[in-house]
Amino acid sequence: MDRAAALANDLRRRGVTDVLTDSTTRAIYSSDASLYRVPPLLVARPRSAEDVAAAIELCAQHEIPLTARGAGTSVAGNAIGPGLVLDFSRHMNRVLHVDAETRTAVVQPGVVQAALQRAAAPYGLRFGPDPSTHTRCTIGGMIGNNACGSRTLGYGRTSDNIAGLKAVAGDGTALDLPAQGGPAALRDLVMANLATIRTEFGGFGRQMSGYALEHLLPERGFDVAGLLTGGEGTLAVLTEATVKLVTDPAHRALVVLGYPDIAAAGDAAPALLEHRPTACEGIDARIVDVVRRRRGPQAVPPLPRGAAWLFVEVAGDDAAEVGERAARLASGGEDALVVTDPARATALWRIREDGAGLSGRSPAGLPAHAGWEDSAVPPAMLGRYLRDFEALMAEHGLTGLPYGHFGDGCLHIRLDVPLDRPGGTLDRSGGALDRPGGALDRPGGALDRPGGPKVFRDFLVAAATLVAGYGGSLSGEHGDGRARSELLPLMYSEAAIDLFARVKAIFDPGDVLNPGVLVRPRPVDADLRIPAARPVRDRLALAYRHDGGDFSQAVHRCTGVGKCRADNTATGGVMCPSYLATREEKDSTRGRARALQEMVNGSAVAGGWRSHEVHEALDLCLSCKGCASDCPTGIDMAAYKSEVLHQSYRGRLRPVTHYSLGRLPLWARLASRLPRAANALLRVPGLPAIAGVDRRRTLPAFAPETFRAWFRRRRPAEGRPVLLFVDTFTDHFAPEAGRATVKVLEAAGYRPRISERRQCCALTWISTGQLDTARKILGRTVAELGEAAAEGVPIVGMEPSCTAVLRSDALELLGEETAAPVAGMTRTLAELLLETPDWRPPPLHGLEAVAQPHCHHHAVMGWDHDARLLREAGADVRRLGGCCGLAGNFGVEKGHYEVSVAVAGQQLLPALRQAGTETAVLADGFSCRTQIADLTSRQGVHLAQLLADRLP
């Protein structure tokens, strides 16, 4: 019996029942949000403190390391390990108690920060620290890293907000702090080393690297809980925390100050602290530009003049006093903007939040990586440090998007270190780094450069030396992990480093907990994930045009920030519907990306495209494309799934649904000749099951007359020409939506026309990975539509998923030169109407509607035009986030029904239960309307039908 199986058996015998040893789990837990990959032996998901104690005891006996993990959002590599990984997010994720009188809450370590905020909100309270990952990071992880966030100036660090901790030390000792007081040996060690601790620790608020020994000083009350906060799980494993809660001030004002450059903003930040801001954040034009490029010009509200900005928030319970402080602040920059409206302030803050997420691509368009994303200096030194740091980046040929908590002296940046570059003389045969103007095409650049890992290591050593020279910290809130622990001797004396080892030995003498971090660290360039990945370019069906044609680079876009684990549906997001239904890491976008990365790396996943682990991870992917827009790094799991299915079944027998549902347009064309007979055939008992359809599904009926047949027998109108793209779903199943579209367009002054021959976007072939056939079908379609595009005739799609193919998938399947003209002329109905001069929508005043945007509409085109049109028409619309759950063939297939319904239960079904009988249900997507009809007594309508019914 191997070590993993032996430990798993012993864990189960001790009552730890949720233990996973399969290769899929090992693959998806091999990395966190860092650059590092360390496949674990096994994963356990504890349900109680007793489970944790048993796991630590047994790991010590088996001499297997243990690493605690929350949401896996660590960017320093401190949530991965080579032995047992304890995932607290699955079961130990509850808020146990909120005490409004003492302003405290008792929580389990796996509770998400946003869930704690929701539990505290009814009492008018909140947990102060607010990292950007608050929608998915866990309190245990925040304690492990001593997380901070944007409002540390107002609320303090996590360590400032801890009232008590319960934990199990590496030697098995149960800790109850502060009641217990901590080990006696620890007190003796501190008293013998007071001079070192007082001179080297706690120099400024963001000195987070190493152990926070300043908390153990007699004048600090020997606060062992403060030591464990920021200990990165190397001393003890948390089982419960009592956290302090605060009240939100009644009034806030945001002051945006403009500066000529980022260093000037850094110079100015310290002087602003006298105004007692709750936040003082810095960004520059590079990050604003990337938000504009990715989110559109409307994503960036007007900013003061300058090339860098400070976002300074002041807050208080006296509106006049807050206003006075804001006015004083506004006089501190070359140009300033004062915002008191919460909606405007939110839009401005979103620049900072979106930019942080989008920083995974450098200004040069290259992958940008963590590793040195978290340095901090005393705030008075920040401007000088920023200038030297910019010079250091230039010296090493690197770029990035700087931003950070400037009031705290903390800089965040990801750098385009060429980690995928091998050492030695480089082959200039192509690739992102070899483009004109790329890193290798700079004056004075050399072709014979060191490999990426060496560049990474050399830069980290130089950067650590620089920050230490400013009396700064390698880490300002993310922890040292595998990324910086080896560099601690550049910041601390030999005596301090020895203290770290002796503290570790007191709590964890067997080095069971998170070895390789902080004490006896792994080299910073060991266990890097990207250098292990081999390029995958040959015989690919899709272009991966933003990734140099490399499937490997595409899947390595996932940095692991874990936004796919958050419930983004309340704000209109879609990603990731299957994870929200199952709460299993393998069903998250990140989990799937990790499985694909391991396949590319050729290590924990064997079998290539056909590997069990990859297909298991992709099985519940709805191909909704939500990640393509919602993931900050631009992962497109729908495309990756199509590629995997294409490669796996090329030249082989396919699953039955690939023939039945995947070739639906063919069967629909045949059925249109005898629709009544076809509908009768669908009702034959057992036939849908033979086709791979779940027996609980009601299949939609074929229309007695197709849309194309109706269109041909009508009299054409006069007006501006517009070409309707007649998709299979509108043509054969929902011609009423097409007829309504014609009516609306004619009323707007257009003359609709359709193609002479039937055309298809090949969506069903794409989603089932039949990409060779899809390319042929789509190629013919784009060629015919291209004639209209060349004439400047707009092409209107009626089915969102098919419209999205013309706007996006076609570029990947056919290439930009072929598909771009059609993509550029393709519009949704709302887009075209809003572009039409002098067009006004029919009045929809008094209309209440629940809108379920199609996922592909949200991801590719965006639903903002539809929302604007309905708003201008006077409709009262509640826009839903999330997916309907049917998602083309997904929800119809056997094995997917329960997840399909669970996805619908996130937003759609509750909204329909709450809606009145007179409330319209707006759903442009045929899949969405099918799901609504199948699971409820309601009927969805297309936007065109809603407008057509109100035309005079």
N, C-alpha and C positions, 0 to 999 in steps of 0.2 A: 504493500500500500504506500502511495507517495505521501509526501508531507502534507499537501493540501487536503487530501482525502482523510488522512489521520486526524488533522485538526478539525475538519468539518464533522467527522463522526463524534469527536469528543465534545464539540460545541453543542451538537444536537442532544447528546446524552445529558448535558448540563441545562437543557431547556432553551437554548438559543436556536429557535426553530427556523428562522428565515436566513438560511445560509445558501449562497450561490457559488458554485464551482465551475459552471459551464464556460466554455471558451468565449461565447458572445459577451457575457458579463465581464470577463477579464479584459476583453478588447475595449469595451466602452468605458471602463474605469481606469484605463491605462494612462489617462491624462486628465488634467483639470483645465484651467484657463491659461495655463502657462505654456512655455516652449518645450516642456519636458514630457517624456513618456516612460513610465515604469509599470509594466503590467503586473498586477497583483496576483498572488496565488489563489485568493478567494475573496469574496465579499460577504459580509454579514450585515443585517439590518436589525439592530437591537430594538427591543420593545420596552426595556426597563433598565434601571441602574444595576440590577442583578445580572442582566445579560452582559453589561459592560464589564463588571467585575470578573465574571467568568471568562470573558474573552481575553482580558489582560492576563489573568492567571494562567490560562491554557497557552497563550502565546509565549509566555515566559518558559513554561514547561517544554514546549516544542521548539523553542529558540527560533520563533518566527516573529518578525517585526509586526507592529500594529500601527495603523495610521487612521486617525479620525477624519471624517469628511462630512461637510454639510451639503451645500449646493454645488460644490466643486467649482466655485468661481475664483479660486485663488490664482493669481497671475504670477506667483513666485514659485509654484511647484511644491507648496507645502500641504497639498491634499491628495498626494499620490504616494504609493509605497510598494515595496516588493513582496510584502507578506499579506496580512489580513487588512482589508480596508473596512472600517465600520462606517456605514452610511446612516446618519441620524435623521435624514430628511424624510424617510419613508414612514416610520412609526412614532419616533420620539419628537413629535412636531406640534405639541399642543401648548396653548397658553393655559396654565393651571389655575391662575388666580390673579385678579386685578384688585388692588386695595386702593380705593380713591382717597381714603383718609391719610394713609402713609405715603401715597403716591409711589407705589411700587407694583411690580408684577412678577409673578413666579412663572418661569417658562422652562420648557424642555429645550435642549440644545438645537434640535432640528426645526424649531419654529422659524418661519420666514419673517423677516423684519416687518414687511408690509402687513402680515397677519397680526402681529403684535400691535401695530398701529390701529388696525381695525378694531381689535378688542379693547384698546384703551380709549378710542375716540368717543364712545358714549359717555365717558366720565370727564370729557374735556381735557384729556391727557394724551401724551405721546412719548415715545422713546426718542431721545434727542439726536443721537448720531444717525446720519442719513446718507450712507454711501450710494453711489449711482446705481448699484445693483440691488437696491432695497426691495425690488419686486420679487427677488428670488434668493438673495443671500440669507443665510440663517444666523440667528443670534449666536449660536455656538461658533460659527466661523468668524463672526465679528469679534467675539471674545478672543479667539485664537490669534487673530491678527491685530487686535486693538484698533478696529476700524474707526474711521472718522467721518469723512464726507464733507460736503460743501459748507455746512453750518457749524463747524467745530468752534468758531469764534463765539457763537452764541450758546451752544449746548455742550461743548467739550467732547473729548474722545470717549470711546467705549469704557475705558478704565475709569473715567470720571463719573460713570453712570452705573456702576456695579455696587449693589448693596450686599451681596453674598453669593457664594459659589459652593456647589457640591460637585465633587470630582473623585476619581480614583487615580492615585498615583501609579507610576510604572512599577513600583514594588508591591502593588496591591492594596496599599493603605487607603482607606476611605477618608476623604477630606471634607470638612464642613466649615467653611470660612464665612465670617471671621470668628465664629464661636470656638473653633478648635485651636486657632492660634498658630498653626504650622509646626513643622518639625523643629525640635530643639537644636539639632545639628546645624540647621540653617541659621538660626539666631547666632550661634557661636561663630559661624563662618562670616557673617556680616560684621559682627563686633571686631573681628580680627582684621577686617579689610575696609574700615570706614573711610580712610583717606582716598583709596582708589575709587570707591563708590561715589564719594562726595565730589570728586574732581572730574570724573569722566561720564557720569550719568545724569540724566535730567537736565541737560544744558538748555534745551528749549523744547517747546511743546510737541514738535514733530520728530524728536529724536526717538525713533521707534526700533532701530536696529539692535540686535542682541537682546538679552534679557533686561527687563526694566528694574534693575537692582535698586534704583533710587527709592522705590516703594518700601524697601525693607529697612531704611534708615530709622533710627529711633525717633527722630523728629517727625517722621511720616507714619508712626504708629505700627511699624513692622507689618505692613499690609501685604499679606501673602496672596490675597486675591488679586491685588494689583500686579504682582509678579506673574501670576499665571495668565493674566490678560495680556496677550501678546507673546505668550510662550510657544505658540504654533503647535500645540499638542505634543510637545517633546517632554513635558514634565508630568502631566496628568491629563486624564480624559474627562471632560465635563459631562455631568449627568443632569444638572439642574442649575438654574441661575435666578437670582432675585435682582431685578434691574430697577433703577430709579426712573420715574416718569416725570415729565415736565408739562407745564401748560403752554399753549401757543399764545403769543401776544395778540392783542386784538387788531393791531394795525401794522402794516408793512409798507415800505416804499423801496423801490429798486432804483438805484442811481447808476447809469451807465456812463463811464468816463472814457474819452478817447485819448490816445497817445500815439506818437509817431512810430513806435516799435515796441516789441514785447519787453525789451530790457527797460525802456523808459517806464512802462507800466509797473515792472518790478521795483524800480526806484521809488515810485510814488506810493506803493502799497503800504509801507510801514507808517507813513504819516497819517493815513486814513483811519488807523486803528483808534485814534483818540475820539472818534465819533461813535465808538462802541457798536460797530456793525455786527450782524449775525453771520454775514458771509462776505467774502472779498475774493472773487474768482477772476482769473486772468485768461484771456484768449487772444489770438491774433488773427490777422487776415487769412492766413493759410487755412485755419480751421473753418472760418466763415466761408471761404471759397469752396471747400469740399462739401459743406452743407448745401450751398446753392447748386452745385453740380449734381449731387445725389438726390436732393429733395425738391429742387426747383427754386426759382427766384422768390416765390411767395413764402418760402420757409424762413427767409431772413427779413424780419421787419427793419425799418430804417434804423441805422445806428449813427452815433455821433461821428464827426470827422476823425480820421485816424487810421492807423494800420494795426492797432492793438487796443484792447478795451479791458477795463475793470468793471465787473458787475458787482456792485456793492449794495447789500441789503441792510436796511436799518428797520428796527421793529420796536414796538412798545405798546402800552395800553392807553397812552395819551396821543390822540391823532395830531394835535397841534405840535407837540414836542417832537414826534416822528417827522412831521413836515419840516420843522426847523432844522433838524439834523440833516435831512435830505438836501435842503437848500444850501446848507453850509458845505456839504460834500460836493454838490454840483459846481461849486466854484473852484474845485481842486484840479480839474483837468483842462486840456486845451478846448475841449468841447464836451457837453454833457447833456444827458437826457434823464429826466425824473419821471418815473412811472408809478402811479398809485393804483391804477386799474388792474385787478388780479389777472384778468384774461390777457392783457397786453404784457404783463410781467411774465406770465407763463410762456407766452410765445417767444419772448426774449431768452428766458432760461432754457428753452428747448434748443436754442442754438448751441449752448454749452453742452447739453445732454446728448444731442444728436452728434455733435462734433466729436465728443469723446468716443461714442460708439463707432463712428466712421473713421477713426484714426488708425484702423487696421490697414489702411492704404496710405502710403506716404505721398507727399506732393508730387513725386515723380511717378505715381501710379503703381508703385511696387508694393509687395506685401511688407507690412511694418509689424515689428514684433516687440513683445514685452521683454523684460530682463533688466532694463534700466528705465523703468517707467514711473519711478516713485521716489526719487531723491528729494531731500529737503535740506535747507540751510536756515540759520537764524534769519528772520524776515529782513533785518537791516542789510543783510548781505545779498539779497535775492537779485537785484539788478546786476551787480557785478558778476555773480555766478552765472546768470543767464548769458551775458556776453561771452564769458569764457567757455561756457558750454556750447554755444553756437560755433565758436571757433574750433572747439574740439570735434564737433560733428563734421565740420568742413575738412579738418585735417584727416579724418578717417573716411571721407567720401560718403557720408551718411546724411539722410534727411529725415524729418519727422514733423509732426504737428504739435507744437507745444501748447499746453494749457495747464491750469492747476489752481491750487488753493493758495493764492499769492499772499493773502493776509497771514497765512501760516508759514510761508516760505517753501511751500511744497510744489514741485514741478512734476507734471505727468507728460510723458511722451512715449510713443512707440517709434522704433527706428527701423529703416529698411536695410538691416544687416542682411547680406546675401547668404543666408544660411544654406541655401541649396547649391551654392557654388563649390565645386571641388577644388582642391589645391592644385598647384602646378600651373603650367601654361594652359590658358583657357582656349577652348574652341569657339571661335566667333561665328558659329553657324546659325546664330539666331537666338531668340529668347529675350526676355524683358531687359536684362542688363546690357544687351548688345545693341539696343536701338540707338539711333543717332540722338545724342543728348543724354544718353543713359550714363550710368556710373562709370562705364569703361571708356566712354567717349569724351572724357573731360580733358582739358589741356593738362599735359603732364602725367596723365594716367598711364599705368603700365599693364601690359597684358599678363605678365607673369606675376600674378598676385596670390597671396595665401588663400586657402579655402575659407568658406564661411565661418566654421566654428572657430578658427584662429582669429579671424577679424572680430568676431563676437567677444572672444576672451580678451584680446588686446584692448578693445574699446572699454570693456567693463573695468579692467585694471586701471586704465587711464582715467575713466570717469570717477571711479572710487577714490583715486588719489586726489583728483580735483576737489570733490565734495568734502573729503576729509580735511583738505587744506583750508576750507572755509568754516571748519568746526561744525560741519553738517552731518547728515545721517544718510546712509545708503538707502534706507527705507523710511518713508514718511507716513505710511499707513498700511501697506500691503504685506509687510513681513519680509524676512530675508529668504526663507525657503531654500530651494536649490539654486536660485538665481544669484544670491548675494552672500550666502553664509560663508563661502570660502574667502570672501573679500574683507571680512570683519577685522582681521589683523591690520588692515590699512587704516582703520578708523579707531581701533582700541589698542591699548598697550598690551604687552605680554601678560601683565598681571591681571588685566580685565578678562582676557581670553581664558586664562587659567581659572578665573572665578566662574565663568560660564560652565566649564567642564565639571567643576566641583559642585555647583548647584545641580546640574543634571544628575550627577552621581547620587546625590541625596534623595532625589525623587524617583529616579529611574536607574538604579545601579546596573541592571542587566541590559541597558540600552535597547529596550523593547519598543519605546514610543518614538515613532517618526525618525528613525536613524538617518543620518546624512544631512540633517537640517540643524543649523546653529552650532552644534557641537560635533566635532569630527566630521566636517561637512564633505559632501561629494564635490568634485570639481565643477565649476560653473559651466564648463563646456561638455560635461558628461551627460548622457541620457537625453540629448537633444532629439526632438521628434522629427523635425523637418530634414536634417541632413541624412536621416535613415531612409527617407522616401525616395523612390526611384521615379523619374519622369515617366508618364504614360501618355504617349502621343500617337502611337501607331494604331491604325485601323479604327480610330474613334469615329463614331457616327456624328457626334455633335462638335461644333467648332471650338467651344470654350474660348471665345474671342477676347474675353477680358483676362484670360489666364495664359496667354501665349500658346493656346492650343493644347494645354497640358491638363489632363484630368486630375493628376496628382496635385498640382497647384490649386486647382479648383476646389477639391475636397479639403485641402489644407487651409482654405480661407477660414474655416471654423477655428476661432481662437479659444472657444470654450467659455465665452462670457455668460452663457446660460440664459439669455433672454427668452429662449424657447421654452424654458421651464416656468416662466412667469405667466400669469393669466392677464394677457393684454387685451382681452376681448371687450372689456368695459370702455376702453378708449378707441374702439374700432379696429383693433389688431386681429389677426387671424392665427398667427403662429403660436404654438404648435398644437393643432386640435387633438391629435391622437395622444400626446402626452397629457393634456388636460383630462382626457378620458380615462387613461390607465394609471398615470402617475409613475410610470416605469421609465427609468433612464434610457433604456434601449429604444423607447418610442418617442424620444425627443429628437429634434433636429441635431443637437449636439451628439447624442448617442449614436445616431446613424452615421454622422460624419466621422466619429471615432472608429466605428467598424470599418468604414471605407478607407480611412487612413491606415488602419492596421493591415487591411488587404494590400494596399499600395506598398506599405513598408515590408510586407512579406514575412511577418514575424508571428504575432499572436493569432493571425487568421491565415489559414492555409486553404488552398483550393482556388485562389483567384476569383474571377467574376462569379463562379458558381458556388462559392463557399457558403456553407450553411449559416455562418454567423452574419454575413452580409444580407442574405435573403431573409433571415429571421428579423434583423433590424429594420429592413425595408418593408416587411409585409404590411404593417399597419400605417405606412405612409400614404396619406390620401392624395398625394400629388396635387395638393391645393395651391402650391406656389406661395403660400403665405410667407415662408422664410425668405423668398426672393426680395420682398420689400421690407419685411419686419426685422429680419436679422441684420444687425449692424454691419456684418462683414459681407453680406450679399450672397449667402449660400442659396443655391437653387436645388433643393433636394428632389423636386419633381424631375428635373433634367437628369440628375445623377441616377435616379431610379430607372428612368427610361434607358439610359446607357447600360446599366447593369443588366436589365432584362434583355436588351438587344444583344449584348455580348454573350449572355448566358445561353440564349436559345437560338442563336444564329446557326442555321443548318440543322436544328434539332426539333424534335416534337415539342410543342408548346402546351401550356395548360389550356384546358378547354375554353376558358373565358377569353383567351386571346383570339380564338376563332369566332366565338359567339358575340361577345360584347366588343371585342377589339376590332371587329370588322362590321360593326353595326350599319354603317352607311350602305354596304353592299346588300345586306338583308333588307334594309328599309327600301332600297330601290326596287328590289324584287317584290316586296309586300305592297308597294304602291299600285301594282297592276291589279291586285285582288285584295284590297285592304280588309274587307269583311272576313274573307277566308283566313287571312293572316291573323286577325284578332281572335278568331275562333281557335286557331292552332295554339295561340299563346295560352288559352284557357284549358288546354288538354292536361289533365292531371299528370304530374311527373315530368312533363317536357321541359319546363324551365329549369328543374333540378338537373336534368341531363346536360343542359347548357351551362351549368355552373352557377345558376342563380339561386339565392336563398329562397326557400319555400315560403317564407313569411313576407316576401316582397310581392307587391302588385305591380305588374309591368304596365307602362302606359300604352294606350291603344294608338294604332295608326289612324291618322285622319282620313276621312272618306275622300277628301280632295286635297291634293298637295297645294302648297303655296304657289309653286311655279305654274301649276295648271290654272289656278285662279288668276294669277297675274297675266297670263297670256290671253285670256279671254276678256280682259277689261280694256276700256278705252284709255289710251295714255293721256296724261295731262300736259299742259305747257309749263315751262319754267326752267330754272337752272338745272343742268343735268346732275344726277347723283346715281352712283352704281350701288345697288344692294348686293351684299354678299349673302347668298341664300345658303345657309348651313343646313345640314341634315335634320337637326332637331326642329328648326322652324318649318322647314319644308314638309316633313313627314309627320310630325307629332303636334306642333303648335302653330299652324298657319294663321290662327287668329292674331298672334303677336305680329306676324309679318304684315297682315292686312292693316292692322292699326298703325304700323310704322309708315306704310304708304300713305295713309290718310293724314297723318301728322306732317309728313314731309311735303305733301302737296299743299296743305294749308300754309306751310311756311314758304311756298313759292318755288318748290323744287319739282323736277320731272324725274321720278325714279325710273330706273331701268335695271334689268337683270342680265346676266351673261347668257349667251346663246346656249352653251352646254352646261350641264350640271357640274358644279365645282365642289370640292371638299377640302377642308383645311387639314385633314388626316389626323385630327385630334385623337380619335380612339386608337389609331395605330401608334401614335406617339406615346400615349399613356401606357400602352401594353408593350412598349419596347420594340415594335416592328418598324424600325427606323429606316431600313432600306426601302420598304414599300412606301412609308410615309414621305420619304424624300421625293420619290417619283410622283406621287399624287399631289403633294404640295407644290412641286416644281411646275406641274401643268397648270395648277390654279394660279400661282403667282405670275406665270407667263401671260395668262389671259387677263388677269387683273392689271398687269403692268401696262397694258394698252390704255386703260382708263387713267391710270396714274400718270402716264406720260402726257396725256391730254389735260392734266390738271383737274380731273374729275374726282371729287371725293368718293371714297368707298366706305359705305356704312355697314358695320357689322351689327347684327340683331341679337346674336347669341354671344354673351361675353367671353366664354371660353374659346370660341372660334375666332373672335376678334383678337383675343390675346395671342393666338397662334400667329396671326398675320403681323402683329406688332412686335413679337418677341421670338417665339420658337423658330419662325421661318428664317430669322437672321442666323440662328445657330445651325439649322439643318442645310440651308442653301447658300449661306455666306452673305455678307453685307452688300456686296456689289449687286447681287441678284435680287435680294429681298428688300433692300432699304427703300427703293422708290415706292413699293406698295405699302411697306410699314409706315412711311411718312405720310401717305395719303389716306390711311385707314382711320376712321373715326367711330366713336360710339355715337348713338343718337343724341345724347345730351351734349357732347362736344360739338357736333355739327350745328345743332340749334343755337348754342350760345355763340358760335362764330358767325351766325347769320345776321347781316346788318338789319336793324329795325325789327327783328323778330321779337315777339313777346309771347310768353306762354299763356295758354288759356287759364283763366282764374281757377285756382284750387282752394280758395278760402273756405274754411270750415271742414276741409278734408283732413282727417287724421289717418296716418299710415304708419305701419311698422315696415321698415325696409331691411331686407337681407341681401346685401351686396354679394354678388358672386365672388368667390375667392380670387379667381384669375382677374376679374375686373379690378378688385382692390390691389392686387399685386403688380399688375402690368400697367393698366391705364389709370388707376386711381379713381375713387368714387366722388371726388370733390366737385366735378362738373355736375353730376347728377344732384348732389346735395344743394349746390347753388341754384340750379334750375328750379328745384322744388321749393326752395326758400323764396325765390323771386315770384313764384306762382302763388305763394301764400299758404302752402300746405304745412301742416304740423306733422313732422316726420321724426320718428324715433329710429335712428340708424343702429343696427345691431353689428356687433363685432363677431368674430369667430366664424366657423364654417357651418354650413347646414348639415354636414355629415354624410351626404350621399356621394358627392364628389365624383361625378361620372360613373364609371363602372365599380368604384370601390365599394360603396354601400350596398350594391346589388349582389356582389359575389358572396358565395358561401364562406363562412368563417369571419365575416366582417360586420355582420348585422348588429351585434351587441355594441361594438365600438361606434358604429355609425349612429345608432340611437343615442348613445352616451354623448357623442359630440353635439348632436342636435339639442341635447338637454342642457348644454352650457349656456346658450343665449336664446336660440330660436324658440324652442318649445315653451320655456317660461314666459317669453314675451307674448306668444300667441295665446297662452292661457290667460294672461292679464288683459289682453286687448279686448275691447268691446266688439260686439257683432258687426257694428257699422264701420269698424276700423279696416281700412284697406291693407292688404298684405302685398307689399311691393317686392318682387323677386324677378329680375331679368333672366336669371339663369334657369335653363330648363331643368337641370338637376335640382336646384333649390325648390322649384315649383313641384317637382315630382316628390321630393321628400316631404314637403308640406302636405300634399294631398295624401300621401301614404301613411303619415303618422298622426294627422289631425283631420278635423272635419272642415278645415279652411281651404280656400283656393288662392294661390298666388297669382298676381297679375304683372305683366310687363309694363315698364314705364310708358311705352307707346300706347298701351291700352288705357292707362290712367289718363294720359293727355287726350287721346282721341275721344274718350267719353265726354270730355268737357268742351270739345270744340263746338262752335255754333253750327 
